[in-house]
């Protein structure tokens, strides 16, 4: 992989990882509700889970989608349904007191599994493999290089959102404010589905 492609891939990985999307909105909500330390497994699950997804897309799934484009559309239905359910859970994650949050944050495995129903994660993986995977290193090596760069760029990016959530938590202070915040995050999560589900690529 030459330097220009490497820089371009890092730029794409950073831009797509730091911008708002389902993962980042959920991390912000988790940081606000559970704190940074309890959100760490969620962050690691996103970064490592997405890296695994990128590798699998590069090795096999991209070829399947090229042969059967309808599968890409079919996947959007359960993905949208699951994310709507998550939005409902976030909206109803209401603590009896602002400092005593009930419920549990995402585990590592839950966050990793979520990548497979996250439309933005699919878009990021397919685009990264299609545009930046080196063609002269073999399918496995090329896919793993892209996945490794993505993971290294993704973790610091998603951590920013969890930290933002922690800072927001300090400003909330009351159950009412936390309720408004959670409902707002839930609405933004639903809204984030629109451009992803209507993307034709």
N, C-alpha and C positions, 0 to 999 in steps of 0.2 A: 504494500500500500504506500503510494507516494505521499509526500508531505502535504500537497494541496488537497488531496482527497481526505486525508486525516483531519486537517483543519476544518474542512467543510463538514465532515461527519460530526466533529466535536461541536461545531456551531449549531448544526441541526439538532443534535441531542440536547444541548443546553436550552435552545429556544423552545423546543417542544416539551421539555421537562419542566421548565420554570413557569410556563404560561398556565392560566387557569384551565382546569379540566377536572373530571371526576376524582382522580387520585388526590390532587392537590386540595380540592374543596373538602374532601373527607379528612385529609390530614389536618387541615386548619380547624375543622370541627373537633377532631380528636384532641388536638393540642389544647383547645379551649376547654374541653370537657374533662380530659383525663391527665393533662400535663405532658411535658416532653418525654420524660423517662418511660411512661407507660405507652407512649406512641412509637418508641423506637422499633419494636417488632413490626409494626405496621409499615414504617419507612423501609426497613430492610426487606420486608416481604415484597414491597413494590419494586425496589431496585433489582433484587436478585430474581424475583419472579418474572419481571419483564425481560431481564437478560436471557433467562431460559426460554421465554416465549420468542424472543428475537432469533435465538439459535434454531428453534424448531421451525419457525417460519422460513428461515434461510435454507434449512435442510430439506423440508418436505412440503409444508403447507402452502407456500407461495405457488409451487407447481400445481397443487391441487386446485387452488383458486383460479389459476390461469386456465385449467382444463374445464372447470365447472364454476363459472362466475356466479351462478345462482346461489351457491353456498354462502358467499359473502353477504348476500341479501338476507338469506334465511337466518343467519347468525344474529342479525340485528334485532329480531323479534324477542328472543329470550334475554338478550343483553339489555334492551330497553326495559323489559318487565322487571328484571332484577334490579336495575338502577332506580326505577321508580319505588321499589320496595325499600331500598336503602335510603332513599330520600325521606320516605315515611318514617323510617327508624330514626334518622337524624332529627327530624322535626319533633319527634316524641321522646327524645333523650333528655328528659327534663328532670333535674335533680330536685329533691325536696328542699335542699339548701344549696346556695351557690358554691359552698366549699365541700359539699358531700355529694359527689356525683354517683348515681347508681348506674348499673349496666357495665359492660366491658368493652374495651377498645378492640379493634381488629387484632387477631393473632398473626404471626408470620405467615402461616399456611393460608389463612383466610385472605390476607392481602395478596399473596402470590397467586392464589386461585382466581381472585377478582380480575386479574389482568386479562383473563380469557373471555370475559364478558364486558370488557371496557372498550368501546369503539375507538377511543383516542389511542389506546395502547395498540390496537390492531393497526391503525393508520400509521403510527410511529414505527412499528416493527416492519411492516410491509414497505414503507417508504425507505427506511434505512437500508434494508437488504437490497431493494431494487436499485437504489441510486448509489450506494456506497460500498457494497460488499466487493472485495477484490476478486476478480475473475480468474486470476492465475495461481490461486493458492488452494484450490479445491473447495468443495461445498462446505465441509465441516470447519476447516481452518478459517475460511473467509467469514462464515457466519459467527464463529466464536470470537473473532477479532472485533467485529462490529458490536456484538453483544457485550464484550468486555469494556469497550470504550463507552458504550451507552450506560452501563452500570456505574462506571466511575464518574460519569458526568451527572447521572440521574440522582444519585444519593444526596450530594450537596444541594441540588436544586429542590428536591422534595422536602429536605430538612428545613429550608427557609419557610415553607408554608406551615409546618408544625410549630416552628418558633413564633411565627406570626399569630397562630392560634393561642399560644401561651401568653403573648403580650395582650391579645384581645381579652383573654380571661381576666387579666388584672384590671381591665377597664370596666368589665361587666359588673362584678360586685354583687348583683342581686339576681334572684331567680327569674324575675320578669325580663331583665336584660338578656340573660342567658337563653331564655325561651325565644325571644325575638331573634337572637343570633342564630340559634339552631334552625328556626323556621326559614330564616333568610338563606342559610347554607343549603337547606333542602330545596328551596326554590331555585337557587343558582345551579344546583346539581341537575335538576330537571331541565332547566334552560340550556345547560351545556350539552344536552343530548341533541338539540335541534341541528346545529351545523354538522355534527358528526354523523347523524343518521341520514342527513340529506346530501352528504358528500358523495359524489358520483364516482370518485376514483377508487 
